[in-house]
Amino acid sequence: MFIKTFTFLFFLTFSLSAYSAPHGDELYARHCSSCHGLDGKGGVGVPLALPSFLNSVSDEFLKKTIRLGRTGRIMPSFSSLSDAQLNAIVKHIRGWSDKPAPAEDKRVVKGDSKQGKKLFASHCAQCHGDDGSGGKGTGVTFSRKRDLPIIAPALSNAGFLAAASDVMIRDTISFGREGTPMTSMLVAGLSEQDVNDVVAYIRSLEKPAAELKQSLNKNDDESAVIVVDSPYGLEETIENLKQAITDQNFTLIRTDYLDHGLVPEGKENKKQVVLHFCNFGFLFEALSIDPRVGMFLPCRVTVIEKNGKVQLSTINPKRLSKLFNNHELDESCEKMHGVYTKLLEDATL
């Protein structure tokens, strides 16, 4: 009887464990595929399935990259994932290669960072930026403006430097990465010592962990929406807002009820109105920086009357800049925040 009970409990525990084990393909599809593509061939994010990439990076590098992200460079940090989930995603990504993961080599590469800075300026800055801040644009597709078919990574990024070992950086510079614009610097004429000097310079750009944490928490205190009370009635507030939109050189696209299409026609709540408007020059500029802004453009302001009180509300672009994790887009989000604030103020003066 004891043996039967033990056997039952063993198989029950095994079955529950197998059932609860994280599935890397599902986790990847949920958290990664929208940017890197379901097959890892890239999109807004860079391609992960390149053999030259997978065969040159350790599992530890992948885990740290997912965990820390790249502050201000599209790739967010996935700090909420458990270690088991992280391992499952990395295992799924590793499945795109027929070679085992290279072991992480933690040896320190010694070089002259001052000499490396000069070499970086002449051989690397054209793609990676003068200060190692990376190429412009996003990924391999969708972005209207990018310097190269695949965006050069930001080498001064705190997330990258926390994840990449000296040896990995050295080998990438030395041998390049097939399938990308990154060529072998040894073939280009640098010596092994030159490469070491460049590695030393790149490592000198590393930012303190505290600065990384501060960057991750940027705009956390921003509310998700901007809300302003109006001293006017609903119709007058809407007319004031239309005039403010025109004054700010935006084009009013349409005025609609908030619940239009969600309830039978004619049953809409007439006291909940949304105005859609756009400045097409700003729209194209923002899309060229990061196509994901299309999720909240054209612009919208909602006007609601409830219990005799009229309120205007709109999404807060400064909070969105935190979610998009793209420093290039921050300036546009700041600009849009100013426009929204001015619109709501002018409509309620």
Secondary structure as GFF3:
##gff-version 3
##sequence-region A 1 349
A	DSSP	alpha_helix	2	20	.	.	.	ID=ss1
A	DSSP	alpha_helix	24	31	.	.	.	ID=ss2
A	DSSP	alpha_helix	33	36	.	.	.	ID=ss3
A	DSSP	alpha_helix	51	54	.	.	.	ID=ss4
A	DSSP	alpha_helix	59	68	.	.	.	ID=ss5
A	DSSP	alpha_helix	83	94	.	.	.	ID=ss6
A	DSSP	alpha_helix	113	123	.	.	.	ID=ss7
A	DSSP	alpha_helix	125	128	.	.	.	ID=ss8
A	DSSP	alpha_helix	158	163	.	.	.	ID=ss9
A	DSSP	alpha_helix	166	175	.	.	.	ID=ss10
A	DSSP	alpha_helix	192	204	.	.	.	ID=ss11
A	DSSP	alpha_helix	209	216	.	.	.	ID=ss12
A	DSSP	beta_strand	225	230	.	.	.	ID=ss13
A	DSSP	alpha_helix	234	247	.	.	.	ID=ss14
A	DSSP	beta_strand	251	257	.	.	.	ID=ss15
A	DSSP	beta_strand	272	278	.	.	.	ID=ss16
A	DSSP	alpha_helix	280	289	.	.	.	ID=ss17
A	DSSP	three_ten_helix	291	295	.	.	.	ID=ss18
A	DSSP	beta_strand	299	306	.	.	.	ID=ss19
A	DSSP	beta_strand	309	315	.	.	.	ID=ss20
A	DSSP	alpha_helix	317	324	.	.	.	ID=ss21
A	DSSP	alpha_helix	327	348	.	.	.	ID=ss22
###
